[in-house]
Amino acid sequence: MGGQALTQPSSRAPEPPSPRTPGLPSSRAPEPPSPRARTARLGPFEVGPGRRTLVIAEAGVNHNGDPELARKLVDVAVDAGADAVKFQTFTAEKVASVSAPKAAYQHQTTSAGESQLELLRRLELSGAALLDVRDYCGARGIVFASTPFDLSAVDELVALGVPFLKVPSGEITNRPYLEHVGRTGRPVILSTGMSFLEEVTAAVDVLRAAGAGDIALLQCVSNYPAAAADVNLRAMATLAEATGLPVGLSDHTAGIAIAIAAAALGACAVEKHFTLDRTMPGPDHQASLEPSELAAMIRGIREVEAALGDGVKRPAPAEADTRLVARRSLVAACDIGAGAIISREMLDALRPSTGLSPMVIDDVVGRRATRRIARGELIARTDFA
């Protein structure tokens, strides 16, 4: 399922990249999203440059249509330290026709005799079940969110009071859907899988014109699992520069390294699928993190955030002792008599750093010693005229 599981990949050969799509030369080092990208308010979360990374634990349809499993997924997200847990809301008949084929990865993970429509029917959560999950999220202290895949699902989630709406990659060219989302006035997170830059900016324009609240973008590759070589983290900077919006990552790769790397590059948000057990039946479990992996990913993201700091170059408080011990001071390289003119040969630089810095040696050379200075003794400013 995933952020784009409810639509099918085209059988057409992929188009070449548009010449108008700005890109970064391969020789350039990865860059964080542009500092010009403004922040966005997504319900209780403010995201953007310098803000805490919003971690969305993507439960998706890994509840297999079972409300009790949905509750257990909420527990896992809470225990892992996620900021929000996100599901998927849809009515099967409003998404797929009777003849709609399944995606290649769905054929590998579900029954060959089951149609896409039948698959979606058993992965639905009823309105009552969604309400129960929302309330359970509130009781557990985590934000409830969901991706709507049809217009009625948008209305249902607004009625449930979701703080933001997540637009999946497959709907980025669905103008009626985007307009409906925009008219709610809710903040929006827009996934950009399968998209050219012009398609992303066009979708943002539609959402804004319709009245959407703040918007954040997620770089995304709509493959399950996605190859690391396809992720293109540099596109976060491109999207931020082109739109002025905060940009994060919807990560479908195996493992946790790419999500942590995105946080290091300044991702405003990271979304990652998770499951109770990868061996469970269903379309998305195999491409999802298990509970211990989700927790490890979030720990890694928070460590990276702490390491990023504020960008001011200065000694860390923890370096104070090492600074004292490891740096050097000017000392007498030999016995220096009172009244002697000090030369460079008379000076050496030795630890600790409690005396004059060797950086001022030129201020000392040529001065007259005011007292006798023994070999190895630290030089003080009062020792020369």
C-alpha positions as CSV (number, residue, x, y, z in Angstrom):
1,M,0.0,0.0,0.0
2,G,2.3,2.8,1.2
3,G,2.0,6.4,0.2
4,Q,1.3,5.4,-3.4
5,A,0.1,1.8,-3.0
6,L,-3.5,2.6,-4.0
7,T,-2.5,3.5,-7.5
8,Q,-0.8,1.4,-10.1
9,P,2.5,2.0,-11.9
10,S,2.2,2.7,-15.6
11,S,3.3,0.0,-18.1
12,R,4.7,2.8,-20.3
13,A,8.4,3.3,-20.5
14,P,9.6,6.1,-18.2
15,E,9.9,9.5,-19.7
16,P,13.3,11.2,-19.8
17,P,13.8,13.9,-17.2
18,S,12.4,17.2,-18.3
19,P,15.1,19.7,-19.4
20,R,13.3,22.3,-17.4
21,T,13.6,20.4,-14.2
22,P,16.4,22.0,-12.2
23,G,19.0,19.6,-10.8
24,L,22.2,19.6,-8.9
25,P,25.4,18.6,-10.6
26,S,26.7,15.2,-9.5
27,S,30.0,16.7,-8.3
28,R,28.3,18.9,-5.7
29,A,28.1,17.7,-2.2
30,P,24.7,17.1,-0.7
31,E,23.0,20.2,0.6
32,P,20.3,20.7,3.2
33,P,17.1,22.4,2.2
34,S,17.5,26.1,1.4
35,P,17.6,28.4,4.4
36,R,15.0,30.4,2.5
37,A,12.5,27.7,2.9
38,R,10.0,29.0,5.4
39,T,8.5,27.0,8.3
40,A,5.1,25.3,8.2
41,R,2.6,24.8,11.1
42,L,1.2,21.3,10.9
43,G,-1.2,21.2,13.8
44,P,0.9,21.1,17.0
45,F,4.2,20.8,15.0
46,E,6.2,23.6,13.5
47,V,8.6,22.2,10.9
48,G,11.3,23.8,8.8
49,P,15.0,24.8,9.0
50,G,16.3,24.7,12.5
51,R,13.2,23.0,13.9
52,R,12.8,19.5,15.3
53,T,12.3,16.8,12.7
54,L,8.7,15.6,12.7
55,V,8.8,11.7,12.8
56,I,5.7,10.1,11.3
57,A,5.3,6.4,12.0
58,E,3.4,5.1,8.9
59,A,1.1,2.3,10.1
60,G,-0.6,2.5,6.7
61,V,-2.7,-0.6,6.2
62,N,-0.4,-2.9,8.3
63,H,-3.3,-3.4,10.6
64,N,-4.7,-5.8,8.0
65,G,-8.2,-4.4,8.6
66,D,-8.2,-5.4,12.3
67,P,-8.9,-2.5,14.7
68,E,-7.1,-4.4,17.5
69,L,-3.9,-4.6,15.4
70,A,-4.3,-0.9,14.7
71,R,-4.2,-0.2,18.4
72,K,-1.1,-2.3,18.8
73,L,0.6,-0.3,16.0
74,V,-0.2,2.9,18.0
75,D,1.5,1.3,21.0
76,V,4.6,0.6,19.0
77,A,4.7,4.1,17.6
78,V,4.4,5.6,21.1
79,D,7.0,3.3,22.6
80,A,9.4,4.1,19.7
81,G,9.1,7.8,20.4
82,A,7.3,8.9,17.2
83,D,5.6,12.3,17.0
84,A,2.6,11.0,15.0
85,V,1.2,7.7,13.8
86,K,-0.5,7.7,10.4
87,F,-3.0,5.3,8.8
88,Q,-4.7,5.3,5.4
89,T,-8.4,6.0,4.9
90,F,-10.4,5.0,1.8
91,T,-13.4,3.2,0.5
92,A,-12.2,0.4,-1.8
93,E,-14.9,1.1,-4.5
94,K,-13.9,4.7,-4.7
95,V,-10.3,3.8,-5.4
96,A,-10.2,0.8,-7.7
97,S,-12.4,-0.7,-10.4
98,V,-13.2,-4.4,-10.6
99,S,-10.6,-4.8,-13.4
100,A,-7.8,-2.8,-11.7
101,P,-4.6,-4.9,-11.5
102,K,-2.3,-5.2,-8.5
103,A,1.1,-3.7,-8.5
104,A,4.1,-6.1,-9.0
105,Y,5.1,-5.9,-5.3
106,Q,1.5,-6.6,-4.3
107,H,1.5,-9.8,-6.4
108,Q,4.6,-10.9,-4.5
109,T,3.1,-10.2,-1.0
110,T,-0.6,-11.2,-1.4
111,S,-2.7,-14.0,-2.9
112,A,-2.5,-14.4,-6.6
113,G,-6.2,-15.0,-6.9
114,E,-7.2,-11.8,-5.1
115,S,-8.0,-8.7,-7.1
116,Q,-6.8,-5.2,-6.1
117,L,-10.4,-4.3,-5.2
118,E,-10.7,-7.4,-3.0
119,L,-7.4,-6.6,-1.4
120,L,-8.5,-3.0,-0.6
121,R,-11.8,-4.1,0.8
122,R,-10.2,-6.2,3.5
123,L,-7.7,-3.4,4.4
124,E,-10.4,-0.8,5.1
125,L,-11.0,0.5,8.6
126,S,-14.6,1.4,9.3
127,G,-15.6,4.9,10.5
128,A,-16.1,3.5,14.0
129,A,-12.7,1.8,13.9
130,L,-11.0,5.1,12.8
131,L,-12.8,6.9,15.6
132,D,-11.6,4.3,18.1
133,V,-8.0,4.6,16.8
134,R,-8.1,8.4,17.0
135,D,-9.3,8.3,20.6
136,Y,-6.7,5.7,21.5
137,C,-4.0,7.9,20.0
138,G,-5.2,10.7,22.2
139,A,-5.2,8.5,25.3
140,R,-1.6,7.4,24.5
141,G,-0.4,11.0,23.8
142,I,0.5,10.7,20.1
143,V,-1.0,12.6,17.2
144,F,-3.4,10.7,15.0
145,A,-3.1,11.2,11.2
146,S,-4.2,9.5,8.1
147,T,-3.9,9.7,4.3
148,P,-7.2,10.1,2.5
149,F,-7.4,8.3,-0.9
150,D,-10.8,9.7,-2.0
151,L,-13.0,12.8,-1.4
152,S,-15.2,11.2,1.2
153,A,-12.2,10.1,3.1
154,V,-11.0,13.7,3.2
155,D,-14.3,14.8,4.7
156,E,-14.2,11.9,7.2
157,L,-10.8,12.8,8.4
158,V,-11.6,16.5,8.7
159,A,-14.6,15.5,10.9
160,L,-12.2,13.4,13.0
161,G,-10.2,16.6,13.6
162,V,-6.9,15.5,12.0
163,P,-4.3,18.3,12.4
164,F,-3.1,18.0,8.9
165,L,-4.0,16.0,5.7
166,K,-1.4,13.9,4.0
167,V,-1.7,13.9,0.2
168,P,-0.2,10.7,-1.3
169,S,2.1,10.8,-4.3
170,G,-0.5,9.2,-6.6
171,E,-2.9,12.1,-6.2
172,I,-0.4,14.9,-7.1
173,T,-2.0,15.3,-10.5
174,N,-5.6,14.8,-9.3
175,R,-6.8,18.4,-9.5
176,P,-10.4,17.7,-8.1
177,Y,-8.9,15.9,-5.2
178,L,-6.3,18.6,-4.5
179,E,-8.9,21.3,-4.7
180,H,-11.1,19.4,-2.2
181,V,-8.2,19.0,0.2
182,G,-7.3,22.7,-0.2
183,R,-10.9,23.8,0.5
184,T,-10.7,22.2,4.0
185,G,-8.2,24.9,5.0
186,R,-6.2,22.2,6.7
187,P,-2.3,22.1,6.6
188,V,-1.1,19.7,4.0
189,I,1.9,17.3,3.7
190,L,2.4,16.5,0.1
191,S,4.4,13.5,-1.0
192,T,6.1,13.9,-4.4
193,G,6.9,10.4,-5.6
194,M,6.9,9.8,-9.4
195,S,6.9,13.5,-10.0
196,F,8.7,16.1,-12.1
197,L,9.4,19.4,-10.4
198,E,6.8,21.2,-12.5
199,E,4.1,18.7,-11.3
200,V,5.0,19.4,-7.7
201,T,4.8,23.2,-8.1
202,A,1.5,22.9,-10.0
203,A,0.0,20.8,-7.2
204,V,1.2,23.4,-4.7
205,D,-0.4,26.1,-6.7
206,V,-3.7,24.3,-6.8
207,L,-3.7,23.6,-3.1
208,R,-2.9,27.2,-2.3
209,A,-5.5,28.6,-4.7
210,A,-8.1,26.4,-3.0
211,G,-7.3,27.7,0.4
212,A,-5.0,25.0,2.0
213,G,-3.2,25.9,5.2
214,D,0.6,25.6,5.5
215,I,2.2,23.1,3.2
216,A,5.2,20.8,3.6
217,L,6.7,18.6,0.9
218,L,8.2,15.1,1.1
219,Q,10.7,13.8,-1.4
220,C,9.6,10.2,-2.1
221,V,10.3,7.3,-4.4
222,S,7.2,5.2,-4.9
223,N,8.7,1.8,-4.9
224,Y,8.5,-0.8,-2.1
225,P,11.2,-1.2,-1.1
226,A,13.0,1.6,-2.8
227,A,16.7,1.3,-3.7
228,A,19.0,3.7,-2.0
229,A,20.4,4.8,-5.3
230,D,17.0,6.0,-6.3
231,V,16.2,8.1,-3.3
232,N,17.9,11.3,-4.5
233,L,18.2,13.2,-1.2
234,R,19.6,16.1,-3.0
235,A,16.1,16.7,-4.4
236,M,15.1,18.0,-1.0
237,A,17.3,21.1,-1.6
238,T,15.9,21.4,-5.1
239,L,12.3,21.3,-3.9
240,A,13.0,23.8,-1.1
241,E,14.7,26.2,-3.5
242,A,11.9,26.0,-6.1
243,T,8.9,26.3,-3.7
244,G,10.1,28.1,-0.6
245,L,8.5,25.3,1.4
246,P,10.0,23.0,4.1
247,V,10.9,19.6,2.7
248,G,11.3,16.2,4.3
249,L,11.4,12.5,3.2
250,S,8.9,9.7,2.8
251,D,11.3,6.8,3.0
252,H,10.5,3.5,1.5
253,T,14.1,2.0,1.6
254,A,15.0,-1.0,3.7
255,G,16.6,-0.2,7.0
256,I,17.1,3.1,8.8
257,A,20.2,4.7,7.3
258,I,18.5,6.8,4.6
259,A,16.0,8.3,7.1
260,I,18.8,9.3,9.5
261,A,20.8,10.7,6.6
262,A,17.8,12.8,5.5
263,A,17.6,14.2,9.0
264,A,21.3,15.1,8.8
265,L,20.6,17.0,5.6
266,G,17.8,19.0,7.3
267,A,14.6,17.1,6.5
268,C,11.7,18.8,8.1
269,A,9.9,15.5,8.5
270,V,10.6,11.8,8.1
271,E,7.9,9.3,7.3
272,K,8.6,5.6,7.6
273,H,6.4,2.4,7.3
274,F,6.4,0.1,10.3
275,T,4.8,-3.2,11.3
276,L,4.4,-5.5,14.2
277,D,6.1,-8.3,12.3
278,R,7.5,-8.4,8.7
279,T,6.4,-12.0,8.2
280,M,2.7,-11.1,8.6
281,P,0.5,-11.5,5.5
282,G,-0.3,-8.3,3.7
283,P,1.1,-6.0,1.0
284,D,3.3,-3.6,3.0
285,H,4.8,-5.7,5.9
286,Q,7.9,-6.8,4.1
287,A,8.9,-3.2,3.2
288,S,8.3,-2.0,6.8
289,L,10.4,-1.6,9.9
290,E,9.8,-3.8,12.9
291,P,9.3,-2.2,16.4
292,S,13.0,-2.3,17.5
293,E,14.1,-0.9,14.1
294,L,11.6,2.0,14.3
295,A,12.9,2.9,17.8
296,A,16.5,2.7,16.5
297,M,15.7,5.0,13.6
298,I,14.1,7.6,15.9
299,R,17.0,7.5,18.3
300,G,19.3,8.0,15.3
301,I,17.3,11.0,14.1
302,R,17.3,12.6,17.5
303,E,21.1,12.1,17.9
304,V,21.7,13.7,14.5
305,E,19.5,16.6,15.5
306,A,21.5,17.1,18.6
307,A,24.7,16.9,16.6
308,L,23.6,19.5,14.1
309,G,23.7,22.3,16.7
310,D,23.2,26.0,15.9
311,G,26.0,26.5,13.4
312,V,28.0,28.9,15.6
313,K,31.7,27.8,15.7
314,R,32.9,27.9,19.3
315,P,34.3,25.4,21.8
316,A,31.8,23.0,23.3
317,P,31.5,23.4,27.1
318,A,32.8,19.8,27.4
319,E,36.0,20.8,25.7
320,A,37.1,23.2,28.5
321,D,39.3,20.7,30.3
322,T,40.9,19.3,27.1
323,R,41.5,22.9,25.9
324,L,43.5,23.6,29.0
325,V,45.5,20.4,28.8
326,A,46.1,20.1,25.0
327,R,46.9,23.6,24.0
328,R,50.4,25.2,24.6
329,S,51.9,28.3,26.2
330,L,55.1,30.2,25.7
331,V,57.9,28.9,28.0
332,A,61.6,29.7,28.3
333,A,63.7,27.4,26.2
334,C,66.7,28.3,28.3
335,D,67.6,30.3,31.3
336,I,66.9,34.0,30.4
337,G,68.8,36.6,32.4
338,A,67.2,39.8,33.7
339,G,67.7,42.5,31.1
340,A,68.3,40.1,28.2
341,I,66.7,40.8,24.8
342,I,64.4,37.9,24.1
343,S,64.9,36.0,20.8
344,R,62.9,33.3,19.2
345,E,65.6,30.8,20.2
346,M,64.9,31.6,23.9
347,L,61.3,30.5,23.6
348,D,59.4,27.3,23.2
349,A,55.8,26.2,23.2
350,L,54.7,23.5,25.7
351,R,51.6,22.4,27.5
352,P,49.5,23.5,29.4
353,S,47.7,26.6,28.0
354,T,47.6,28.6,31.2
355,G,50.2,31.1,30.0
356,L,50.7,33.3,26.9
357,S,49.5,31.8,23.6
358,P,52.2,30.9,21.1
359,M,50.2,33.0,18.7
360,V,51.6,36.2,20.3
361,I,55.3,35.1,20.0
362,D,56.1,38.0,17.8
363,D,54.9,40.4,20.5
364,V,57.5,38.8,22.9
365,V,60.5,38.6,20.6
366,G,62.7,41.7,20.9
367,R,61.4,42.7,24.3
368,R,63.7,43.0,27.4
369,A,63.3,40.5,30.2
370,T,62.3,42.2,33.5
371,R,63.5,39.4,35.6
372,R,65.4,36.1,35.5
373,I,63.3,33.4,33.8
374,A,64.3,29.8,34.4
375,R,64.3,27.2,31.6
376,G,60.8,25.6,31.2
377,E,59.0,28.5,33.1
378,L,55.9,29.9,31.7
379,I,56.2,33.4,30.2
380,A,53.9,36.1,31.6
381,R,53.3,39.5,30.2
382,T,54.9,41.0,33.3
383,D,58.2,39.2,32.4
384,F,59.1,41.6,29.6
385,A,59.1,45.3,29.2
